[in-house]
Amino acid sequence: MYIDIVPNRGSKPAILLRETHREGEKVIKHTLANLSSLSLDQVEAIRRILKGEKLVQPTELFEIISSAQHGIVEAVLTAMRQLEFEKLIASRTSRERDLVVAMVAARIMEPDSKLATTRWWQNTTLPDIMGVSDATEVDLYEAMDWLLARQDIIEKKLSGRHLTEGGLVLYDLTSSYFEGKCCPLAALGHNRDGKKGKLQVNYGLLTDSRGAPVAVSVFKGNTGDPKTLMPQVEMIRKKFGITEMVLIGDRGMISQKHINDLKGQDGINWITAMKSSAIQKLVNGDALQLGLFDERNLFEFTDPDYPGERLIACRNPELAKQRDHKRQALLDATNKELDKVKKMVESGRLKGKDQIGVRVGKVVNKYKMAKHLTLEILDNSFNWQVKEDKVTEEGCLDGVYVIRTSLSRDRISSEDTVRRYKDLSQVEQAFRSFKSIDLEVRPIQHHLENRVRAHIFLCMLAYYVKLHMQEALRPLTFADEDLEAKQTRDPVAPAKRSKKAIEKARTKKLKDGTKVHSFQTLLNSLNTIVRNVCRYKNEESDTPVFNMETTPSANQQKIFNLLRTIKCTQ
């Protein structure tokens, strides 16, 4: 007897159990049963039995001792191998280097405290691959101290990869709140996390033009943005050996004082923006003629008060509408609250010039509308009036901003100057990733100053790997793949997504019909790939074990293939 698979034109083939015998020279086939309703696995089992093979269940011969998550670990380590990350940390193998690489990988996959990390990664293949299965939280702290001592060396390697002589350098400062009161770096300052009354630590990030981090500097929590700029310039020149650069910072970072200092240094150019008060002064002096915006949304001009500079005026109509709407909403809210105060005064529930003034002050300070109001406060009366002329004057500048630069027109066009200033959004994106569930830099819970510095540097290294992974995986995520369009489209008009990106967002599917993912859900889809530790079943305790890994699906293999396109100097 044997299994015979007979083609059936456009239908499924017929699977028949047959036997044969000879009648003279003819071979006669006799069908015993139609097995077409059985699965292919069942048919194959019958075929093997007919051949005389002995069939056993896999569980009778083998057993799985343990399973560990492997897919996401392999994805992150693949990116690290492409980036030559171990070589970046240290050229020689050491336990400290292995611990640092493992901590950076863990920060991307499951950011947590050092103690929790040593617990979490035991469910993955990460500690076995890196050889750190026996590591404790104390070992991780000591590795952080070792990493901090190498920060200058690592940052110099990063600058060699991503900074070029005369190239663009982005810099910005942010803060993260601190739990506790013992760290010398923790102080009250301009809080960017919305945590009033919390101590904080400031840190500045230096990146290349596409946002790849090169260096991070940590400052006391009450350090102002401008005070951190010149040390960065010195670091770039002395530590990285770059004598010519174009520094890009926002209007709060590169102040007029810094511009005066930078003008005295050969090889240093800059791009920044002008504060609103300075723009108003230019309008009042007719140096900036707003009527020109009737014909275009960008034009270049000069002014004697800014010698050697190019000033580029821009107006975004959509931004103008947003600001007008916001200002009107704040004025309406202020009027509503002040009307309540007036009624309290008229009813006699609120008396005295001082008491009325305190209550009015709370309202105007809450909505920041004092500059648009005329207040009349007496012992038994209160009234106010909106300065319509001031509101109109401010409204004329809605959506208007001015970029200023020391670069000449033959070095960079007006449009590209605006585009390069907007590249600062890449640093802001890095800060969002630092603070969100991606890397969870906050709240900072380390008490020793060096541990705080090491923690933030570790997060920077994790973002460095994550950024390259995100760029490589763009084709499988909702991210816009048409990066070239950013370099040619109108730099002032609101950004528009490409047709391909819009289509991905609408259908939530790729061209091949597979689902579009976010970066995080894409990584999580690899969790089905595990590494099983197996052994033959018998009563001997020293039975050798072997590993079996889940075979990646076609979609999972795409992820690994894209990650292998990462280059350490891109």
C-alpha positions as a Python dict, from the first residue, in 0.01 Angstrom:
ca = {
    (1, 'M'): (0, 0, 0),
    (2, 'Y'): (108, 357, -61),
    (3, 'I'): (-12, 718, -69),
    (4, 'D'): (-88, 857, -414),
    (5, 'I'): (-142, 1231, -466),
    (6, 'V'): (-339, 1290, -788),
    (7, 'P'): (-359, 1643, -944),
    (8, 'N'): (-716, 1766, -990),
    (9, 'R'): (-693, 2063, -1230),
    (10, 'G'): (-805, 2382, -1051),
    (11, 'S'): (-913, 2200, -732),
    (12, 'K'): (-711, 2055, -448),
    (13, 'P'): (-526, 1733, -541),
    (14, 'A'): (-686, 1404, -441),
    (15, 'I'): (-499, 1206, -176),
    (16, 'L'): (-566, 834, -216),
    (17, 'L'): (-461, 522, -25),
    (18, 'R'): (-387, 258, -289),
    (19, 'E'): (-240, -84, -347),
    (20, 'T'): (-113, -241, -671),
    (21, 'H'): (-79, -588, -816),
    (22, 'R'): (26, -733, -1151),
    (23, 'E'): (-191, -907, -1402),
    (24, 'G'): (53, -1024, -1660),
    (25, 'E'): (248, -726, -1777),
    (26, 'K'): (-9, -475, -1647),
    (27, 'V'): (8, -298, -1311),
    (28, 'I'): (-339, -268, -1166),
    (29, 'K'): (-411, 12, -910),
    (30, 'H'): (-682, -40, -654),
    (31, 'T'): (-803, 253, -440),
    (32, 'L'): (-867, 154, -79),
    (33, 'A'): (-961, 495, 67),
    (34, 'N'): (-986, 865, -17),
    (35, 'L'): (-773, 1059, 235),
    (36, 'S'): (-827, 1407, 87),
    (37, 'S'): (-1003, 1530, 403),
    (38, 'L'): (-692, 1466, 616),
    (39, 'S'): (-427, 1728, 687),
    (40, 'L'): (-88, 1703, 523),
    (41, 'D'): (70, 1617, 860),
    (42, 'Q'): (-170, 1325, 903),
    (43, 'V'): (-105, 1204, 549),
    (44, 'E'): (272, 1223, 605),
    (45, 'A'): (237, 1019, 926),
    (46, 'I'): (46, 746, 738),
    (47, 'R'): (307, 748, 462),
    (48, 'R'): (586, 695, 718),
    (49, 'I'): (394, 409, 888),
    (50, 'L'): (349, 238, 551),
    (51, 'K'): (726, 259, 506),
    (52, 'G'): (770, 73, 835),
    (53, 'E'): (899, 368, 1037),
    (54, 'K'): (827, 386, 1411),
    (55, 'L'): (647, 703, 1509),
    (56, 'V'): (684, 864, 1853),
    (57, 'Q'): (568, 1195, 2001),
    (58, 'P'): (845, 1456, 2037),
    (59, 'T'): (760, 1489, 2407),
    (60, 'E'): (848, 1122, 2452),
    (61, 'L'): (1206, 1191, 2346),
    (62, 'F'): (1267, 1558, 2430),
    (63, 'E'): (1169, 1805, 2697),
    (64, 'I'): (1196, 2186, 2711),
    (65, 'I'): (1379, 2290, 3027),
    (66, 'S'): (1332, 2666, 2987),
    (67, 'S'): (1234, 2939, 2740),
    (68, 'A'): (1357, 3297, 2716),
    (69, 'Q'): (1263, 3598, 2501),
    (70, 'H'): (1511, 3627, 2219),
    (71, 'G'): (1362, 3814, 1923),
    (72, 'I'): (1373, 4167, 2063),
    (73, 'V'): (1716, 4100, 2217),
    (74, 'E'): (1853, 3987, 1882),
    (75, 'A'): (1703, 4296, 1711),
    (76, 'V'): (1871, 4541, 1948),
    (77, 'L'): (2202, 4354, 1946),
    (78, 'T'): (2191, 4338, 1564),
    (79, 'A'): (2166, 4717, 1554),
    (80, 'M'): (2451, 4742, 1804),
    (81, 'R'): (2671, 4513, 1594),
    (82, 'Q'): (2603, 4725, 1285),
    (83, 'L'): (2697, 5037, 1484),
    (84, 'E'): (3010, 4867, 1620),
    (85, 'F'): (2875, 4970, 1957),
    (86, 'E'): (3107, 4753, 2167),
    (87, 'K'): (3407, 4906, 1992),
    (88, 'L'): (3258, 5249, 2054),
    (89, 'I'): (3243, 5185, 2429),
    (90, 'A'): (3590, 5030, 2451),
    (91, 'S'): (3822, 4863, 2201),
    (92, 'R'): (3915, 4587, 2448),
    (93, 'T'): (3683, 4324, 2587),
    (94, 'S'): (3606, 4355, 2957),
    (95, 'R'): (3329, 4268, 3200),
    (96, 'E'): (3255, 4638, 3246),
    (97, 'R'): (3205, 4680, 2872),
    (98, 'D'): (2971, 4380, 2861),
    (99, 'L'): (2768, 4521, 3150),
    (100, 'V'): (2739, 4863, 2985),
    (101, 'V'): (2628, 4715, 2652),
    (102, 'A'): (2372, 4500, 2835),
    (103, 'M'): (2243, 4804, 3030),
    (104, 'V'): (2207, 5013, 2714),
    (105, 'A'): (2020, 4730, 2540),
    (106, 'A'): (1794, 4687, 2844),
    (107, 'R'): (1723, 5061, 2852),
    (108, 'I'): (1584, 5034, 2496),
    (109, 'M'): (1379, 4722, 2565),
    (110, 'E'): (1258, 4771, 2923),
    (111, 'P'): (1383, 5088, 3098),
    (112, 'D'): (1386, 5045, 3476),
    (113, 'S'): (1600, 5075, 3785),
    (114, 'K'): (1927, 4884, 3803),
    (115, 'L'): (1786, 4636, 4054),
    (116, 'A'): (1475, 4576, 3845),
    (117, 'T'): (1689, 4537, 3533),
    (118, 'T'): (1887, 4250, 3685),
    (119, 'R'): (1554, 4080, 3761),
    (120, 'W'): (1390, 4151, 3425),
    (121, 'W'): (1666, 4042, 3193),
    (122, 'Q'): (1678, 3693, 3346),
    (123, 'N'): (1364, 3622, 3136),
    (124, 'T'): (1555, 3707, 2818),
    (125, 'T'): (1863, 3578, 2639),
    (126, 'L'): (2043, 3911, 2694),
    (127, 'P'): (2247, 3817, 3005),
    (128, 'D'): (2352, 3482, 2856),
    (129, 'I'): (2462, 3639, 2528),
    (130, 'M'): (2654, 3914, 2706),
    (131, 'G'): (2787, 3683, 2977),
    (132, 'V'): (2645, 3885, 3266),
    (133, 'S'): (2390, 3642, 3413),
    (134, 'D'): (2549, 3665, 3757),
    (135, 'A'): (2552, 4048, 3766),
    (136, 'T'): (2395, 4230, 4063),
    (137, 'E'): (2279, 4589, 4087),
    (138, 'V'): (2611, 4670, 4259),
    (139, 'D'): (2793, 4542, 3951),
    (140, 'L'): (2581, 4769, 3733),
    (141, 'Y'): (2659, 5073, 3949),
    (142, 'E'): (3030, 4998, 3928),
    (143, 'A'): (3000, 4961, 3550),
    (144, 'M'): (2830, 5304, 3538),
    (145, 'D'): (3128, 5454, 3723),
    (146, 'W'): (3360, 5289, 3468),
    (147, 'L'): (3147, 5426, 3183),
    (148, 'L'): (3154, 5782, 3317),
    (149, 'A'): (3535, 5771, 3329),
    (150, 'R'): (3529, 5688, 2956),
    (151, 'Q'): (3274, 5952, 2856),
    (152, 'D'): (3526, 6187, 2697),
    (153, 'I'): (3677, 5906, 2490),
    (154, 'I'): (3337, 5781, 2373),
    (155, 'E'): (3213, 6130, 2283),
    (156, 'K'): (3532, 6193, 2087),
    (157, 'K'): (3464, 5874, 1887),
    (158, 'L'): (3105, 5988, 1824),
    (159, 'S'): (3222, 6329, 1706),
    (160, 'G'): (3459, 6157, 1464),
    (161, 'R'): (3165, 5965, 1322),
    (162, 'H'): (2912, 6247, 1297),
    (163, 'L'): (3074, 6593, 1313),
    (164, 'T'): (3272, 6741, 1028),
    (165, 'E'): (3490, 7048, 993),
    (166, 'G'): (3262, 7340, 907),
    (167, 'G'): (2951, 7127, 955),
    (168, 'L'): (2631, 7189, 1150),
    (169, 'V'): (2608, 7134, 1525),
    (170, 'L'): (2272, 7144, 1710),
    (171, 'Y'): (2251, 7221, 2080),
    (172, 'D'): (1967, 7255, 2328),
    (173, 'L'): (1907, 7224, 2701),
    (174, 'T'): (1633, 7054, 2901),
    (175, 'S'): (1570, 6938, 3257),
    (176, 'S'): (1436, 6634, 3441),
    (177, 'Y'): (1291, 6630, 3788),
    (178, 'F'): (1470, 6466, 4076),
    (179, 'E'): (1345, 6246, 4359),
    (180, 'G'): (1520, 6332, 4684),
    (181, 'K'): (1726, 6623, 4815),
    (182, 'C'): (2077, 6486, 4855),
    (183, 'C'): (2234, 6531, 4511),
    (184, 'P'): (2452, 6844, 4467),
    (185, 'L'): (2320, 6883, 4110),
    (186, 'A'): (1956, 6898, 4217),
    (187, 'A'): (1812, 7250, 4244),
    (188, 'L'): (1496, 7450, 4177),
    (189, 'G'): (1491, 7604, 3832),
    (190, 'H'): (1287, 7660, 3517),
    (191, 'N'): (1085, 7338, 3526),
    (192, 'R'): (1010, 7185, 3186),
    (193, 'D'): (834, 6875, 3323),
    (194, 'G'): (535, 7049, 3481),
    (195, 'K'): (645, 6936, 3828),
    (196, 'K'): (620, 7250, 4038),
    (197, 'G'): (829, 7253, 4353),
    (198, 'K'): (1043, 6958, 4240),
    (199, 'L'): (1421, 6978, 4235),
    (200, 'Q'): (1567, 6916, 3893),
    (201, 'V'): (1884, 6850, 3695),
    (202, 'N'): (1964, 7026, 3366),
    (203, 'Y'): (2141, 6860, 3074),
    (204, 'G'): (2238, 6983, 2732),
    (205, 'L'): (2250, 6761, 2423),
    (206, 'L'): (2487, 6816, 2134),
    (207, 'T'): (2393, 6647, 1804),
    (208, 'D'): (2473, 6649, 1436),
    (209, 'S'): (2231, 6797, 1182),
    (210, 'R'): (2001, 6492, 1180),
    (211, 'G'): (1984, 6463, 1558),
    (212, 'A'): (2237, 6185, 1620),
    (213, 'P'): (2369, 6254, 1973),
    (214, 'V'): (2738, 6325, 2008),
    (215, 'A'): (2773, 6453, 2365),
    (216, 'V'): (2568, 6531, 2672),
    (217, 'S'): (2660, 6771, 2954),
    (218, 'V'): (2493, 6778, 3294),
    (219, 'F'): (2444, 7101, 3490),
    (220, 'K'): (2295, 7208, 3820),
    (221, 'G'): (1917, 7242, 3806),
    (222, 'N'): (1915, 7624, 3831),
    (223, 'T'): (2164, 7682, 3547),
    (224, 'G'): (2026, 7910, 3276),
    (225, 'D'): (2033, 7806, 2911),
    (226, 'P'): (2281, 8073, 2790),
    (227, 'K'): (2540, 7983, 3057),
    (228, 'T'): (2580, 7637, 2907),
    (229, 'L'): (2653, 7742, 2549),
    (230, 'M'): (3013, 7862, 2553),
    (231, 'P'): (3139, 7551, 2738),
    (232, 'Q'): (2997, 7349, 2447),
    (233, 'V'): (3189, 7559, 2196),
    (234, 'E'): (3508, 7506, 2395),
    (235, 'M'): (3441, 7132, 2414),
    (236, 'I'): (3388, 7104, 2038),
    (237, 'R'): (3710, 7290, 1970),
    (238, 'K'): (3939, 7143, 2234),
    (239, 'K'): (3806, 6791, 2291),
    (240, 'F'): (3683, 6717, 1939),
    (241, 'G'): (3946, 6919, 1754),
    (242, 'I'): (3696, 7097, 1528),
    (243, 'T'): (3795, 7457, 1456),
    (244, 'E'): (3515, 7552, 1215),
    (245, 'M'): (3148, 7490, 1281),
    (246, 'V'): (2797, 7627, 1240),
    (247, 'L'): (2625, 7635, 1579),
    (248, 'I'): (2244, 7621, 1580),
    (249, 'G'): (2047, 7715, 1892),
    (250, 'D'): (1713, 7870, 1977),
    (251, 'R'): (1654, 8234, 2072),
    (252, 'G'): (1689, 8157, 2442),
    (253, 'M'): (2016, 7972, 2394),
    (254, 'I'): (2218, 8201, 2165),
    (255, 'S'): (2171, 8543, 2324),
    (256, 'Q'): (2305, 8875, 2199),
    (257, 'K'): (2591, 8851, 2447),
    (258, 'H'): (2690, 8512, 2306),
    (259, 'I'): (2665, 8643, 1951),
    (260, 'N'): (2908, 8919, 2043),
    (261, 'D'): (3143, 8660, 2191),
    (262, 'L'): (3111, 8426, 1892),
    (263, 'K'): (3187, 8706, 1647),
    (264, 'G'): (3528, 8734, 1804),
    (265, 'Q'): (3612, 8370, 1734),
    (266, 'D'): (3738, 8269, 1391),
    (267, 'G'): (3563, 7975, 1226),
    (268, 'I'): (3246, 7997, 1440),
    (269, 'N'): (2921, 8073, 1259),
    (270, 'W'): (2572, 8047, 1398),
    (271, 'I'): (2201, 8033, 1320),
    (272, 'T'): (1938, 8141, 1571),
    (273, 'A'): (1608, 8327, 1595),
    (274, 'M'): (1517, 8675, 1713),
    (275, 'K'): (1307, 8745, 2024),
    (276, 'S'): (961, 8896, 1977),
    (277, 'S'): (1058, 9224, 2144),
    (278, 'A'): (1341, 9271, 1896),
    (279, 'I'): (1106, 9191, 1605),
    (280, 'Q'): (860, 9454, 1729),
    (281, 'K'): (1142, 9708, 1739),
    (282, 'L'): (1231, 9632, 1377),
    (283, 'V'): (866, 9676, 1275),
    (284, 'N'): (837, 10006, 1460),
    (285, 'G'): (1154, 10129, 1288),
    (286, 'D'): (1026, 10024, 943),
    (287, 'A'): (1325, 9793, 896),
    (288, 'L'): (1082, 9500, 878),
    (289, 'Q'): (790, 9582, 648),
    (290, 'L'): (504, 9341, 716),
    (291, 'G'): (336, 9439, 390),
    (292, 'L'): (591, 9231, 203),
    (293, 'F'): (422, 8920, 342),
    (294, 'D'): (129, 8993, 111),
    (295, 'E'): (339, 8864, -178),
    (296, 'R'): (552, 8593, -13),
    (297, 'N'): (603, 8416, 318),
    (298, 'L'): (981, 8462, 335),
    (299, 'F'): (1219, 8746, 252),
    (300, 'E'): (1566, 8856, 355),
    (301, 'F'): (1672, 9198, 482),
    (302, 'T'): (1945, 9369, 682),
    (303, 'D'): (1954, 9626, 960),
    (304, 'P'): (2233, 9853, 1090),
    (305, 'D'): (2170, 9728, 1446),
    (306, 'Y'): (2275, 9380, 1331),
    (307, 'P'): (2601, 9436, 1139),
    (308, 'G'): (2741, 9142, 947),
    (309, 'E'): (2418, 8945, 987),
    (310, 'R'): (2152, 8824, 749),
    (311, 'L'): (1795, 8854, 877),
    (312, 'I'): (1531, 8628, 724),
    (313, 'A'): (1167, 8713, 801),
    (314, 'C'): (906, 8437, 780),
    (315, 'R'): (530, 8425, 831),
    (316, 'N'): (328, 8108, 880),
    (317, 'P'): (-47, 8181, 832),
    (318, 'E'): (-153, 7863, 1016),
    (319, 'L'): (63, 7954, 1315),
    (320, 'A'): (-85, 8305, 1305),
    (321, 'K'): (-438, 8162, 1335),
    (322, 'Q'): (-336, 7940, 1627),
    (323, 'R'): (-177, 8226, 1820),
    (324, 'D'): (-471, 8459, 1758),
    (325, 'H'): (-713, 8192, 1878),
    (326, 'K'): (-505, 8122, 2188),
    (327, 'R'): (-469, 8490, 2280),
    (328, 'Q'): (-843, 8547, 2242),
    (329, 'A'): (-918, 8240, 2455),
    (330, 'L'): (-686, 8368, 2728),
    (331, 'L'): (-842, 8715, 2714),
    (332, 'D'): (-1192, 8566, 2739),
    (333, 'A'): (-1090, 8355, 3039),
    (334, 'T'): (-928, 8659, 3203),
    (335, 'N'): (-1235, 8876, 3147),
    (336, 'K'): (-1458, 8606, 3291),
    (337, 'E'): (-1249, 8576, 3610),
    (338, 'L'): (-1211, 8952, 3650),
    (339, 'D'): (-1587, 8991, 3616),
    (340, 'K'): (-1625, 8758, 3915),
    (341, 'V'): (-1383, 8974, 4113),
    (342, 'K'): (-1578, 9287, 4019),
    (343, 'K'): (-1904, 9134, 4142),
    (344, 'M'): (-1736, 9039, 4471),
    (345, 'V'): (-1624, 9400, 4517),
    (346, 'E'): (-1969, 9537, 4429),
    (347, 'S'): (-2138, 9301, 4678),
    (348, 'G'): (-1899, 9403, 4956),
    (349, 'R'): (-1745, 9057, 4993),
    (350, 'L'): (-1404, 9190, 4883),
    (351, 'K'): (-1283, 9525, 5025),
    (352, 'G'): (-963, 9724, 5040),
    (353, 'K'): (-725, 9819, 4766),
    (354, 'D'): (-463, 9568, 4883),
    (355, 'Q'): (-703, 9274, 4905),
    (356, 'I'): (-860, 9350, 4569),
    (357, 'G'): (-514, 9389, 4413),
    (358, 'V'): (-402, 9049, 4542),
    (359, 'R'): (-708, 8878, 4399),
    (360, 'V'): (-675, 9056, 4063),
    (361, 'G'): (-303, 8971, 4052),
    (362, 'K'): (-379, 8600, 4082),
    (363, 'V'): (-604, 8620, 3778),
    (364, 'V'): (-376, 8820, 3549),
    (365, 'N'): (-70, 8618, 3651),
    (366, 'K'): (-255, 8293, 3580),
    (367, 'Y'): (-337, 8386, 3221),
    (368, 'K'): (-36, 8616, 3155),
    (369, 'M'): (-256, 8891, 3011),
    (370, 'A'): (-147, 9187, 3226),
    (371, 'K'): (25, 9356, 2930),
    (372, 'H'): (-312, 9383, 2752),
    (373, 'L'): (-508, 9529, 3043),
    (374, 'T'): (-556, 9865, 3213),
    (375, 'L'): (-648, 9807, 3578),
    (376, 'E'): (-827, 10054, 3805),
    (377, 'I'): (-825, 9940, 4169),
    (378, 'L'): (-966, 10150, 4454),
    (379, 'D'): (-1070, 10067, 4811),
    (380, 'N'): (-1433, 10005, 4719),
    (381, 'S'): (-1428, 9958, 4342),
    (382, 'F'): (-1252, 9771, 4066),
    (383, 'N'): (-1263, 9806, 3689),
    (384, 'W'): (-1049, 9711, 3394),
    (385, 'Q'): (-1023, 9766, 3023),
    (386, 'V'): (-859, 9572, 2742),
    (387, 'K'): (-591, 9764, 2552),
    (388, 'E'): (-725, 9694, 2207),
    (389, 'D'): (-438, 9880, 2040),
    (390, 'K'): (-186, 9655, 2217),
    (391, 'V'): (-381, 9345, 2118),
    (392, 'T'): (-389, 9462, 1756),
    (393, 'E'): (-20, 9547, 1762),
    (394, 'E'): (72, 9205, 1894),
    (395, 'G'): (-166, 9038, 1650),
    (396, 'C'): (20, 9188, 1357),
    (397, 'L'): (321, 8974, 1455),
    (398, 'D'): (126, 8650, 1487),
    (399, 'G'): (303, 8377, 1291),
    (400, 'V'): (600, 8606, 1221),
    (401, 'Y'): (952, 8501, 1318),
    (402, 'V'): (1295, 8619, 1212),
    (403, 'I'): (1597, 8391, 1165),
    (404, 'R'): (1935, 8555, 1204),
    (405, 'T'): (2267, 8410, 1091),
    (406, 'S'): (2631, 8501, 1041),
    (407, 'L'): (2658, 8278, 732),
    (408, 'S'): (2694, 8452, 398),
    (409, 'R'): (2453, 8398, 110),
    (410, 'D'): (2712, 8203, -90),
    (411, 'R'): (2737, 7954, 199),
    (412, 'I'): (2366, 7895, 247),
    (413, 'S'): (2042, 8021, 92),
    (414, 'S'): (1764, 8190, 287),
    (415, 'E'): (1539, 7885, 252),
    (416, 'D'): (1808, 7645, 373),
    (417, 'T'): (1887, 7873, 667),
    (418, 'V'): (1527, 7838, 785),
    (419, 'R'): (1538, 7462, 729),
    (420, 'R'): (1857, 7429, 932),
    (421, 'Y'): (1710, 7627, 1220),
    (422, 'K'): (1409, 7397, 1218),
    (423, 'D'): (1647, 7102, 1251),
    (424, 'L'): (1645, 7186, 1621),
    (425, 'S'): (1326, 6981, 1632),
    (426, 'Q'): (1555, 6677, 1609),
    (427, 'V'): (1703, 6763, 1948),
    (428, 'E'): (1354, 6821, 2089),
    (429, 'Q'): (1258, 6476, 1958),
    (430, 'A'): (1557, 6331, 2144),
    (431, 'F'): (1443, 6497, 2467),
    (432, 'R'): (1090, 6357, 2423),
    (433, 'S'): (1237, 6011, 2377),
    (434, 'F'): (1456, 6056, 2686),
    (435, 'K'): (1160, 6150, 2904),
    (436, 'S'): (887, 5922, 2767),
    (437, 'I'): (836, 5550, 2818),
    (438, 'D'): (1103, 5494, 2552),
    (439, 'L'): (1400, 5554, 2783),
    (440, 'E'): (1250, 5690, 3107),
    (441, 'V'): (1538, 5915, 3211),
    (442, 'R'): (1309, 6062, 3479),
    (443, 'P'): (1251, 6071, 3766),
    (444, 'I'): (1621, 6073, 3849),
    (445, 'Q'): (1668, 5877, 4170),
    (446, 'H'): (2046, 5857, 4199),
    (447, 'H'): (2192, 6059, 4487),
    (448, 'L'): (2559, 6073, 4389),
    (449, 'E'): (2655, 6342, 4137),
    (450, 'N'): (2863, 6105, 3923),
    (451, 'R'): (2583, 5847, 3916),
    (452, 'V'): (2341, 6112, 3786),
    (453, 'R'): (2588, 6204, 3513),
    (454, 'A'): (2643, 5837, 3424),
    (455, 'H'): (2267, 5770, 3417),
    (456, 'I'): (2202, 6053, 3170),
    (457, 'F'): (2501, 5950, 2956),
    (458, 'L'): (2369, 5593, 2951),
    (459, 'C'): (2033, 5720, 2829),
    (460, 'M'): (2208, 5921, 2557),
    (461, 'L'): (2384, 5607, 2433),
    (462, 'A'): (2053, 5418, 2434),
    (463, 'Y'): (1894, 5693, 2227),
    (464, 'Y'): (2188, 5675, 1985),
    (465, 'V'): (2109, 5309, 1914),
    (466, 'K'): (1732, 5363, 1914),
    (467, 'L'): (1757, 5652, 1663),
    (468, 'H'): (1942, 5434, 1413),
    (469, 'M'): (1690, 5153, 1462),
    (470, 'Q'): (1399, 5389, 1400),
    (471, 'E'): (1557, 5521, 1082),
    (472, 'A'): (1620, 5169, 951),
    (473, 'L'): (1267, 5051, 1029),
    (474, 'R'): (1087, 5347, 869),
    (475, 'P'): (944, 5135, 583),
    (476, 'L'): (751, 4920, 833),
    (477, 'T'): (622, 5202, 1055),
    (478, 'F'): (394, 5504, 1019),
    (479, 'A'): (701, 5729, 977),
    (480, 'D'): (731, 5931, 657),
    (481, 'E'): (993, 5777, 428),
    (482, 'D'): (1021, 6074, 189),
    (483, 'L'): (1304, 6251, 373),
    (484, 'E'): (1430, 6421, 57),
    (485, 'A'): (1110, 6628, 37),
    (486, 'K'): (1208, 6808, 356),
    (487, 'Q'): (1507, 6955, 177),
    (488, 'T'): (1305, 7100, -112),
    (489, 'R'): (958, 7190, 15),
    (490, 'D'): (858, 7537, 136),
    (491, 'P'): (1043, 7580, 470),
    (492, 'V'): (781, 7819, 611),
    (493, 'A'): (455, 7653, 510),
    (494, 'P'): (311, 7389, 745),
    (495, 'A'): (480, 7053, 693),
    (496, 'K'): (288, 6801, 484),
    (497, 'R'): (325, 6427, 486),
    (498, 'S'): (401, 6244, 163),
    (499, 'K'): (128, 6056, -23),
    (500, 'K'): (281, 5727, 81),
    (501, 'A'): (277, 5825, 449),
    (502, 'I'): (-85, 5944, 424),
    (503, 'E'): (-182, 5615, 259),
    (504, 'K'): (-12, 5416, 536),
    (505, 'A'): (-198, 5619, 799),
    (506, 'R'): (-531, 5575, 617),
    (507, 'T'): (-518, 5204, 546),
    (508, 'K'): (-285, 5106, 832),
    (509, 'K'): (-134, 4859, 590),
    (510, 'L'): (175, 4834, 371),
    (511, 'K'): (168, 4758, -1),
    (512, 'D'): (204, 4386, 63),
    (513, 'G'): (-104, 4392, 288),
    (514, 'T'): (81, 4355, 618),
    (515, 'K'): (2, 4583, 912),
    (516, 'V'): (184, 4910, 974),
    (517, 'H'): (337, 4940, 1322),
    (518, 'S'): (474, 5198, 1557),
    (519, 'F'): (838, 5146, 1650),
    (520, 'Q'): (745, 4996, 1987),
    (521, 'T'): (479, 4755, 1859),
    (522, 'L'): (719, 4648, 1585),
    (523, 'L'): (977, 4549, 1846),
    (524, 'N'): (709, 4381, 2058),
    (525, 'S'): (610, 4168, 1758),
    (526, 'L'): (947, 3995, 1799),
    (527, 'N'): (853, 3863, 2142),
    (528, 'T'): (714, 3547, 1984),
    (529, 'I'): (1071, 3448, 1895),
    (530, 'V'): (1208, 3256, 2192),
    (531, 'R'): (1508, 3041, 2265),
    (532, 'N'): (1418, 2701, 2413),
    (533, 'V'): (1672, 2500, 2611),
    (534, 'C'): (1598, 2132, 2539),
    (535, 'R'): (1738, 1791, 2633),
    (536, 'Y'): (1682, 1424, 2564),
    (537, 'K'): (1453, 1253, 2812),
    (538, 'N'): (1620, 996, 3033),
    (539, 'E'): (1697, 944, 3398),
    (540, 'E'): (2056, 1067, 3381),
    (541, 'S'): (2113, 1413, 3528),
    (542, 'D'): (2408, 1497, 3301),
    (543, 'T'): (2211, 1467, 2978),
    (544, 'P'): (2349, 1727, 2734),
    (545, 'V'): (2119, 2017, 2645),
    (546, 'F'): (2075, 2202, 2318),
    (547, 'N'): (1907, 2528, 2209),
    (548, 'M'): (1623, 2564, 1961),
    (549, 'E'): (1509, 2909, 1850),
    (550, 'T'): (1177, 3001, 1697),
    (551, 'T'): (1205, 3042, 1321),
    (552, 'P'): (1125, 3406, 1235),
    (553, 'S'): (817, 3469, 1024),
    (554, 'A'): (847, 3654, 693),
    (555, 'N'): (754, 3985, 862),
    (556, 'Q'): (996, 3929, 1147),
    (557, 'Q'): (1273, 3851, 901),
    (558, 'K'): (1206, 4187, 731),
    (559, 'I'): (1285, 4360, 1060),
    (560, 'F'): (1619, 4184, 1095),
    (561, 'N'): (1706, 4249, 729),
    (562, 'L'): (1638, 4622, 766),
    (563, 'L'): (1841, 4644, 1087),
    (564, 'R'): (2136, 4491, 904),
    (565, 'T'): (2139, 4795, 671),
    (566, 'I'): (2244, 5026, 956),
    (567, 'K'): (2584, 5187, 911),
    (568, 'C'): (2785, 5333, 1199),
    (569, 'T'): (2875, 5650, 1005),
    (570, 'Q'): (2540, 5725, 841),
}
